[in-house]
Amino acid sequence: MTVRKAVQFSVCVEDKPGKLAEVTKALCEAGINLTALAGWTEGEGKAVIACIPEDPDKVRALGVPDVQEKEVIVVEGDDKLGVGYAISQKLAAADINLKVVLMQAAGGKYQAVLSTCGGCLDKAVSALEGCGCCCGS
Protein backbone atom coordinates (compact mmCIF):
# COMPACT_ATOMS: atom_id res chain seq x y z
CA MET A 1 0.00 0.00 0.00
CA THR A 2 1.20 3.51 -0.77
CA VAL A 3 0.04 6.74 0.82
CA ARG A 4 0.94 10.06 -0.75
CA LYS A 5 -0.17 13.64 -0.97
CA ALA A 6 -1.33 14.88 -4.35
CA VAL A 7 -2.70 18.08 -5.82
CA GLN A 8 -6.30 18.08 -6.98
CA PHE A 9 -7.55 20.75 -9.36
CA SER A 10 -11.22 21.55 -9.80
CA VAL A 11 -13.15 23.93 -11.97
CA CYS A 12 -16.81 24.88 -12.11
CA VAL A 13 -18.20 24.65 -15.64
CA GLU A 14 -21.52 24.91 -17.42
CA ASP A 15 -23.52 21.69 -17.04
CA LYS A 16 -24.00 20.68 -20.67
CA PRO A 17 -23.16 17.79 -22.98
CA GLY A 18 -19.55 17.77 -24.16
CA LYS A 19 -18.08 19.94 -21.41
CA LEU A 20 -16.08 17.05 -19.91
CA ALA A 21 -14.77 16.18 -23.39
CA GLU A 22 -13.75 19.82 -23.90
CA VAL A 23 -11.81 19.94 -20.62
CA THR A 24 -10.13 16.56 -21.05
CA LYS A 25 -9.18 17.41 -24.65
CA ALA A 26 -7.39 20.55 -23.45
CA LEU A 27 -5.55 18.52 -20.81
CA CYS A 28 -4.60 15.86 -23.35
CA GLU A 29 -3.37 18.42 -25.88
CA ALA A 30 -1.20 19.97 -23.14
CA GLY A 31 0.35 16.55 -22.45
CA ILE A 32 -1.25 16.26 -19.01
CA ASN A 33 -1.81 12.69 -17.82
CA LEU A 34 -4.40 12.22 -15.08
CA THR A 35 -4.28 9.71 -12.24
CA ALA A 36 -7.86 10.49 -11.16
CA LEU A 37 -10.85 12.31 -12.61
CA ALA A 38 -14.32 12.98 -11.20
CA GLY A 39 -17.25 15.17 -12.11
CA TRP A 40 -20.63 16.01 -10.66
CA THR A 41 -23.45 18.51 -11.02
CA GLU A 42 -23.71 21.29 -8.50
CA GLY A 43 -26.68 23.59 -8.53
CA GLU A 44 -28.71 24.79 -11.47
CA GLY A 45 -26.75 24.56 -14.71
CA LYS A 46 -23.34 24.10 -13.05
CA ALA A 47 -20.98 21.15 -12.82
CA VAL A 48 -17.59 20.54 -11.22
CA ILE A 49 -14.73 18.69 -12.86
CA ALA A 50 -11.93 17.60 -10.52
CA CYS A 51 -8.70 15.88 -11.47
CA ILE A 52 -5.37 14.77 -10.08
CA PRO A 53 -2.60 15.13 -12.66
CA GLU A 54 0.75 13.36 -12.63
CA ASP A 55 2.44 16.77 -12.98
CA PRO A 56 0.58 19.63 -11.23
CA ASP A 57 2.91 22.24 -12.74
CA LYS A 58 1.62 21.43 -16.22
CA VAL A 59 -1.92 22.29 -15.09
CA ARG A 60 -0.73 25.50 -13.43
CA ALA A 61 1.08 26.46 -16.65
CA LEU A 62 -2.23 26.42 -18.55
CA GLY A 63 -3.24 29.56 -16.66
CA VAL A 64 -6.93 28.67 -16.63
CA PRO A 65 -8.87 31.20 -14.52
CA ASP A 66 -10.99 30.12 -11.55
CA VAL A 67 -9.26 26.76 -11.09
CA GLN A 68 -9.25 25.66 -7.46
CA GLU A 69 -6.25 23.76 -6.13
CA LYS A 70 -6.01 21.69 -2.95
CA GLU A 71 -3.92 18.93 -1.45
CA VAL A 72 -5.53 15.51 -1.06
CA ILE A 73 -4.35 12.07 0.02
CA VAL A 74 -4.12 9.21 -2.45
CA VAL A 75 -3.99 5.66 -1.08
CA GLU A 76 -3.32 2.79 -3.50
CA GLY A 77 -2.76 -0.92 -3.13
CA ASP A 78 -3.99 -4.43 -3.76
CA ASP A 79 -7.77 -4.70 -3.57
CA LYS A 80 -9.02 -6.99 -0.83
CA LEU A 81 -12.00 -7.39 1.45
CA GLY A 82 -12.35 -4.61 4.00
CA VAL A 83 -9.92 -2.07 2.57
CA GLY A 84 -12.52 0.72 2.79
CA TYR A 85 -13.26 -0.20 6.39
CA ALA A 86 -9.56 -0.33 7.32
CA ILE A 87 -8.83 3.09 5.83
CA SER A 88 -11.87 4.74 7.40
CA GLN A 89 -11.26 3.05 10.77
CA LYS A 90 -7.62 4.24 10.91
CA LEU A 91 -8.71 7.79 10.17
CA ALA A 92 -11.57 7.66 12.69
CA ALA A 93 -9.17 6.37 15.36
CA ALA A 94 -6.94 9.39 14.64
CA ASP A 95 -10.01 11.67 14.98
CA ILE A 96 -9.82 12.80 11.36
CA ASN A 97 -13.01 13.97 9.66
CA LEU A 98 -13.17 13.33 5.93
CA LYS A 99 -14.61 16.02 3.67
CA VAL A 100 -14.65 14.06 0.39
CA VAL A 101 -14.01 10.37 -0.33
CA LEU A 102 -13.68 8.56 -3.65
CA MET A 103 -12.72 4.88 -3.52
CA GLN A 104 -12.63 2.55 -6.49
CA ALA A 105 -11.17 -0.80 -7.49
CA ALA A 106 -10.27 -2.36 -10.83
CA GLY A 107 -7.92 -5.08 -11.98
CA GLY A 108 -7.18 -6.22 -8.44
CA LYS A 109 -5.99 -2.76 -7.31
CA TYR A 110 -7.76 -0.01 -5.37
CA GLN A 111 -7.35 3.74 -5.21
CA ALA A 112 -8.78 6.05 -2.57
CA VAL A 113 -8.74 9.84 -2.87
CA LEU A 114 -9.38 11.50 0.48
CA SER A 115 -9.90 15.13 1.38
CA THR A 116 -9.65 16.40 4.95
CA CYS A 117 -9.45 19.82 6.52
CA GLY A 118 -6.12 21.40 5.53
CA GLY A 119 -4.59 21.12 8.98
CA CYS A 120 -5.34 17.39 9.20
CA LEU A 121 -3.54 16.26 6.04
CA ASP A 122 -0.20 15.29 7.61
CA LYS A 123 -1.98 13.65 10.55
CA ALA A 124 -4.08 11.58 8.13
CA VAL A 125 -1.02 10.48 6.14
CA SER A 126 0.69 9.41 9.37
CA ALA A 127 -2.39 7.48 10.49
CA LEU A 128 -2.49 5.56 7.21
CA GLU A 129 1.21 4.82 6.81
CA GLY A 130 1.86 1.27 7.89
CA CYS A 131 -1.84 0.40 7.70
CA GLY A 132 -2.23 -3.13 6.34
CA CYS A 133 -5.56 -1.93 4.95
CA CYS A 134 -7.45 -5.17 4.99
CA CYS A 135 -10.14 -6.48 7.29
CA GLY A 136 -8.59 -7.23 10.67
CA SER A 137 -5.30 -5.38 10.09
C-alpha positions in Angstrom: 0.0 0.0 0.0 1.2 3.5 -0.8 0.0 6.7 0.8 0.9 10.1 -0.7 -0.2 13.6 -1.0 -1.3 14.9 -4.4 -2.7 18.1 -5.8 -6.3 18.1 -7.0 -7.5 20.8 -9.4 -11.2 21.5 -9.8 -13.1 23.9 -12.0 -16.8 24.9 -12.1 -18.2 24.7 -15.6 -21.5 24.9 -17.4 -23.5 21.7 -17.0 -24.0 20.7 -20.7 -23.2 17.8 -23.0 -19.6 17.8 -24.2 -18.1 19.9 -21.4 -16.1 17.1 -19.9 -14.8 16.2 -23.4 -13.8 19.8 -23.9 -11.8 19.9 -20.6 -10.1 16.6 -21.0 -9.2 17.4 -24.7 -7.4 20.6 -23.5 -5.5 18.5 -20.8 -4.6 15.9 -23.3 -3.4 18.4 -25.9 -1.2 20.0 -23.1 0.4 16.5 -22.4 -1.2 16.3 -19.0 -1.8 12.7 -17.8 -4.4 12.2 -15.1 -4.3 9.7 -12.2 -7.9 10.5 -11.2 -10.9 12.3 -12.6 -14.3 13.0 -11.2 -17.2 15.2 -12.1 -20.6 16.0 -10.7 -23.4 18.5 -11.0 -23.7 21.3 -8.5 -26.7 23.6 -8.5 -28.7 24.8 -11.5 -26.7 24.6 -14.7 -23.3 24.1 -13.1 -21.0 21.2 -12.8 -17.6 20.5 -11.2 -14.7 18.7 -12.9 -11.9 17.6 -10.5 -8.7 15.9 -11.5 -5.4 14.8 -10.1 -2.6 15.1 -12.7 0.7 13.4 -12.6 2.4 16.8 -13.0 0.6 19.6 -11.2 2.9 22.2 -12.7 1.6 21.4 -16.2 -1.9 22.3 -15.1 -0.7 25.5 -13.4 1.1 26.5 -16.7 -2.2 26.4 -18.6 -3.2 29.6 -16.7 -6.9 28.7 -16.6 -8.9 31.2 -14.5 -11.0 30.1 -11.6 -9.3 26.8 -11.1 -9.3 25.7 -7.5 -6.2 23.8 -6.1 -6.0 21.7 -2.9 -3.9 18.9 -1.4 -5.5 15.5 -1.1 -4.4 12.1 0.0 -4.1 9.2 -2.5 -4.0 5.7 -1.1 -3.3 2.8 -3.5 -2.8 -0.9 -3.1 -4.0 -4.4 -3.8 -7.8 -4.7 -3.6 -9.0 -7.0 -0.8 -12.0 -7.4 1.4 -12.3 -4.6 4.0 -9.9 -2.1 2.6 -12.5 0.7 2.8 -13.3 -0.2 6.4 -9.6 -0.3 7.3 -8.8 3.1 5.8 -11.9 4.7 7.4 -11.3 3.0 10.8 -7.6 4.2 10.9 -8.7 7.8 10.2 -11.6 7.7 12.7 -9.2 6.4 15.4 -6.9 9.4 14.6 -10.0 11.7 15.0 -9.8 12.8 11.4 -13.0 14.0 9.7 -13.2 13.3 5.9 -14.6 16.0 3.7 -14.7 14.1 0.4 -14.0 10.4 -0.3 -13.7 8.6 -3.6 -12.7 4.9 -3.5 -12.6 2.6 -6.5 -11.2 -0.8 -7.5 -10.3 -2.4 -10.8 -7.9 -5.1 -12.0 -7.2 -6.2 -8.4 -6.0 -2.8 -7.3 -7.8 0.0 -5.4 -7.3 3.7 -5.2 -8.8 6.0 -2.6 -8.7 9.8 -2.9 -9.4 11.5 0.5 -9.9 15.1 1.4 -9.7 16.4 5.0 -9.4 19.8 6.5 -6.1 21.4 5.5 -4.6 21.1 9.0 -5.3 17.4 9.2 -3.5 16.3 6.0 -0.2 15.3 7.6 -2.0 13.7 10.5 -4.1 11.6 8.1 -1.0 10.5 6.1 0.7 9.4 9.4 -2.4 7.5 10.5 -2.5 5.6 7.2 1.2 4.8 6.8 1.9 1.3 7.9 -1.8 0.4 7.7 -2.2 -3.1 6.3 -5.6 -1.9 5.0 -7.4 -5.2 5.0 -10.1 -6.5 7.3 -8.6 -7.2 10.7 -5.3 -5.4 10.1 
